[in-house]
Amino acid sequence: MFDKIKLFINRLGKKMITATNSVIDVSDKRYIELKISAWKGSLQRTNQIKGEMYYRGVHDILKRKRQVIGEGGDLVEVKNLPNNKIVDNQYAKMVDQKKNYLLGQPIVFNSENEAYNDALQQVFNKRVMKTIKDTGADSIVGGIAWLHPYYDEQGNFKFKRFPAYEILPFWADKAHTTLKMAVRYYLEEKESGHDFDEKVEIYTPYGIFYYNLINNTLFPDPKTPHRNYLTLESEEGEQDYNWTRVPLVPFKFNSDEMPLIVRCKGIQDAINTITSDFVNGMEENAGGNSILILENYDGEKLD
């Protein structure tokens, strides 16, 4: 029985290796370049990045300046007044609350086949459960998150998380249920440490294609232009295999893939502003009964 399974896998591998060399939509680089260029600055991706920043405590209140009416009636910044920038991150508390409520309990497997049960528990161990829990938080923050199943260099089956703002999906249907391929866009720090390279990975049923993005133009990575998802050693030598579908699993927060920050950013900013203004007022008038008297004002500047 084992020999028959092995023969079937070898045949399947050969078939998929042949498919790897065939022409795919990746050849239409110009189309992908235009899609990436439009997606990088899109409102959807901007909201996804904003949701991630707010979860980590980087709120708009941190950029606020104290301003007064200056000459000509224009607002000018003043630096001699208290300018507290308090972040009361209720948004992050909501994300953690939802994550713990939905995914706080460990996954339980129940099967009459004990061997199958044990095999599942070995794959979905505590590390994987934590990864799934963190992916749930990513989906709340970004509206959608992604898990990439893969095998590492030691042959261990693992999952890798991708945030929403790194993945540009190409869906086969309007309901977003079938994935044709996906583009991963991310920044990689240069060896000098002073700048970043724009990297692009295209996930297809035929493996992963690697590119460098320079001035919105894709150039194949000279080190690794293409890689299959799995390589196994057999009596015939190394055999390359690919998944029958694109190995990216979407986790959606809602059917519209809308980040939570879109629904509550206004009230979160209001909380930060009210708290900061209250402290500013206390510092400006600590006693609560100060009286300001302007003397010899005529001919002097208001500031």
C-alpha positions as a printed Julia matrix, in Angstrom:
303×3 Matrix{Float64}:
   0.0    0.0     0.0
   2.78   2.4     0.91
   4.54   1.73   -2.43
   1.34   2.59   -4.32
   0.98   5.87   -2.41
   4.64   6.68   -3.04
   4.25   5.95   -6.76
   1.15   8.18   -6.9
   2.98  11.07   -5.19
   5.95  10.71   -7.56
   3.65  10.85  -10.58
   1.78  13.81   -9.14
   5.05  15.57   -8.46
   6.26  15.1   -12.03
   2.97  16.43  -13.34
   3.16  19.5   -11.13
   6.8   20.13  -12.01
   5.76  20.26  -15.66
   3.02  22.71  -14.79
   5.57  24.91  -13.03
   7.29  25.64  -16.34
   4.07  26.63  -18.1
   2.94  30.18  -18.78
   0.9   31.87  -16.01
  -0.64  35.27  -15.44
   2.58  36.32  -13.7
   4.0   36.9   -17.18
   1.73  39.95  -17.46
   4.03  42.0   -15.26
   2.65  45.36  -16.39
  -0.83  44.48  -15.16
   0.53  43.4   -11.77
   2.69  46.54  -11.52
  -0.36  48.75  -12.09
  -2.4   46.81   -9.53
   0.36  47.1    -6.91
   0.82  50.81   -7.6
  -2.92  51.51   -7.16
  -3.21  49.29   -4.08
  -0.22  50.74   -2.18
  -1.93  54.1    -1.71
  -5.53  52.89   -1.66
  -7.98  53.81    1.1
  -8.39  50.15    2.01
  -4.67  49.64    2.67
  -4.4   53.03    4.39
  -7.11  51.95    6.86
  -5.32  48.65    7.43
  -2.06  50.41    8.26
  -3.9   52.93   10.43
  -5.54  50.1    12.35
  -2.14  48.52   13.01
  -0.67  51.84   14.16
  -3.57  52.59   16.5
  -3.33  49.1    18.02
   0.33  49.78   18.82
  -0.49  53.18   20.34
   0.56  55.46   17.47
  -2.47  57.76   17.35
  -3.14  61.03   15.54
  -3.09  62.91   18.86
   0.68  62.48   18.9
   0.96  64.9    15.96
  -1.22  67.62   17.52
   0.09  71.17   17.87
  -1.21  73.97   20.09
  -2.29  76.88   17.9
  -3.55  80.42   18.48
  -4.75  83.22   16.21
  -1.74  85.24   15.07
  -1.22  88.23   12.83
  -3.68  88.44    9.99
  -6.05  86.04   11.73
  -4.09  82.94   10.73
  -3.47  80.07   13.12
   0.14  79.8    14.29
   1.8   77.2    16.47
   2.77  78.19   19.99
   5.26  76.23   22.06
   4.91  78.05   25.37
   1.59  76.41   26.26
   1.03  72.9    27.66
   0.51  70.4    24.84
  -0.23  67.02   26.36
  -0.66  64.13   23.94
  -2.33  61.45   26.0
  -3.26  58.14   24.36
  -6.03  56.28   26.18
  -5.99  53.21   23.92
  -9.52  51.87   24.29
  -9.31  50.59   20.72
  -6.5   48.15   21.58
  -8.5   46.94   24.59
 -11.46  46.21   22.29
  -9.26  44.25   19.89
  -7.79  42.14   22.7
 -11.24  41.61   24.2
 -12.64  40.32   20.91
  -9.56  38.15   20.29
  -9.73  36.53   23.73
 -13.48  36.0    23.51
 -13.32  34.31   20.1
 -10.02  32.44   20.32
  -9.12  32.3    24.01
  -9.9   28.61   24.4
  -7.64  25.9    22.9
  -8.78  23.96   19.85
 -10.35  20.6    20.78
 -10.28  17.62   18.43
 -12.75  14.78   18.78
 -12.39  11.76   16.53
 -12.99   8.04   16.89
  -9.67   7.49   15.14
  -7.12   8.01   17.92
  -4.16   7.97   15.52
  -5.76  10.75   13.49
  -6.51  12.64   16.69
  -2.89  12.41   17.81
  -1.63  13.51   14.39
  -3.84  16.6    14.47
  -2.7   17.51   17.98
   0.93  17.27   16.89
   0.3   19.73   14.07
  -2.02  22.07   15.99
   0.17  22.37   19.05
   0.32  25.29   21.48
   2.56  27.29   19.16
   0.13  26.96   16.25
  -2.82  27.82   18.5
  -1.05  31.01   19.57
  -0.38  31.81   15.91
  -4.08  31.35   15.08
  -5.03  33.55   18.04
  -2.66  36.29   16.88
  -4.03  35.94   13.35
  -7.48  36.57   14.77
  -6.21  39.86   16.21
  -4.64  40.69   12.82
  -8.0   40.15   11.12
  -9.76  42.53   13.55
  -7.08  45.16   13.04
  -6.87  44.81    9.25
 -10.29  43.45    8.32
  -8.6   40.34    6.95
  -5.44  38.41    7.81
  -3.56  35.55    6.2
  -1.95  32.28    7.24
   0.66  30.68    5.0
   1.24  26.93    5.57
   4.76  25.86    4.65
   7.57  23.43    5.39
  10.8   24.75    6.85
  14.29  23.57    5.93
  14.07  20.75    8.49
  10.8   19.47    7.0
   8.59  20.73    9.83
   5.09  21.85    8.94
   4.5   25.44   10.11
   2.28  28.48    9.65
   3.4   32.04    8.93
   1.3   35.14    9.57
   0.86  37.89    6.97
  -0.9   41.15    7.93
  -3.57  42.58    5.66
  -1.47  45.51    4.42
   1.15  43.12    2.97
  -1.2   41.01    0.82
  -2.9   42.03   -2.42
  -5.29  39.17   -3.28
  -6.55  38.34   -6.76
  -9.95  36.72   -6.26
 -11.68  34.52   -8.81
 -15.18  35.57   -7.68
 -16.95  38.63   -6.31
 -17.72  36.85   -3.03
 -13.97  36.52   -2.37
 -14.07  32.78   -1.73
 -11.62  31.48   -4.36
  -8.09  32.84   -4.59
  -6.38  32.82   -8.0
  -3.08  34.25   -6.77
  -1.79  36.79   -4.28
   0.95  39.41   -4.16
   2.91  40.02   -0.99
   4.54  43.45   -0.8
   6.92  44.36    2.01
  10.02  46.39    2.81
  13.39  44.81    3.57
  16.14  46.79    5.25
  19.31  47.17    3.21
  22.66  45.96    4.52
  23.72  49.57    5.07
  20.8   50.01    7.46
  19.91  53.43    6.05
  17.23  52.51    3.51
  14.79  49.8     2.45
  14.26  47.65   -0.62
  10.75  47.02   -1.92
  10.16  43.27   -2.2
   7.35  41.43   -3.98
   6.4   37.77   -3.69
   3.71  36.34   -5.98
   1.97  33.22   -4.65
   0.49  31.0    -7.34
  -0.46  27.32   -7.72
   2.91  26.98   -9.49
   5.06  28.18   -6.62
   6.35  31.55   -5.46
   7.88  34.12   -7.81
  10.25  36.68   -6.26
  10.77  40.24   -7.54
  12.38  43.51   -6.59
  10.14  46.54   -7.06
  12.13  49.54   -8.33
  10.26  52.68   -9.38
   7.02  50.66   -9.61
   8.68  48.18  -12.01
   9.12  44.48  -11.24
  12.55  42.9   -11.71
  13.09  39.17  -11.03
  15.17  38.56   -7.93
  18.59  37.41   -9.19
  19.16  35.22   -6.12
  15.83  33.35   -6.1
  13.51  34.14   -9.04
  11.22  31.14   -8.35
  10.69  28.47   -5.73
   8.28  25.56   -5.4
   6.47  25.05   -2.12
   8.02  21.69   -1.26
  11.07  19.64   -2.25
  11.35  15.95   -1.28
  14.19  13.52   -1.73
  13.42  10.14   -3.29
  15.24   7.34   -5.06
  14.96   9.34   -8.28
  16.51  12.42   -6.67
  14.89  15.63   -5.51
  11.26  16.1    -6.5
   9.47  19.46   -6.42
   5.83  19.69   -5.37
   3.21  22.42   -5.2
  -0.14  22.76   -3.5
  -3.24  22.28   -5.65
  -4.43  25.72   -4.49
  -2.71  28.94   -3.46
  -1.45  28.22    0.09
  -2.85  31.34    1.74
  -5.73  31.01    4.2
  -7.8   34.2     4.69
  -9.21  35.06    8.12
 -11.97  37.67    7.65
 -13.23  39.92   10.43
 -16.46  40.5     8.5
 -17.86  39.92    5.04
 -16.77  43.39    3.9
 -13.21  42.84    5.19
 -13.53  46.17    7.02
 -11.02  46.94    9.81
 -12.44  47.76   13.24
 -10.63  51.12   13.25
 -12.98  52.41   10.52
 -15.92  52.09   12.91
 -14.37  53.58   16.04
 -11.51  55.91   15.06
 -13.62  59.03   15.64
 -14.53  58.16   19.21
 -10.97  57.02   19.99
  -9.6   60.37   18.76
 -12.25  62.18   20.81
 -11.21  60.31   23.98
  -7.58  61.25   23.4
  -8.45  64.9    22.69
 -10.75  65.35   25.7
  -8.23  63.76   28.06
  -5.34  65.83   26.7
  -7.34  69.07   26.79
  -8.37  68.43   30.39
  -4.73  68.05   31.46
  -3.74  71.12   29.41
  -6.39  73.16   31.2
  -5.24  71.96   34.6
  -1.63  72.87   33.85
  -2.54  76.29   32.46
  -4.71  77.16   35.45
  -3.67  74.9    38.29
  -5.51  76.91   40.94
  -8.72  77.22   39.0
  -9.15  80.93   39.83
  -6.33  82.71   38.02
  -6.97  86.21   36.66
  -4.91  87.47   33.72
  -4.37  91.26   33.49
  -2.93  92.81   30.34
  -1.15  96.13   30.98
   0.26  98.58   28.43
  -1.13  96.41   25.61
  -1.42  99.24   23.07
   1.32  98.98   20.49
   2.53  95.56   21.64
   2.16  92.24   19.85
  -0.51  89.95   21.23
   1.86  87.01   21.69
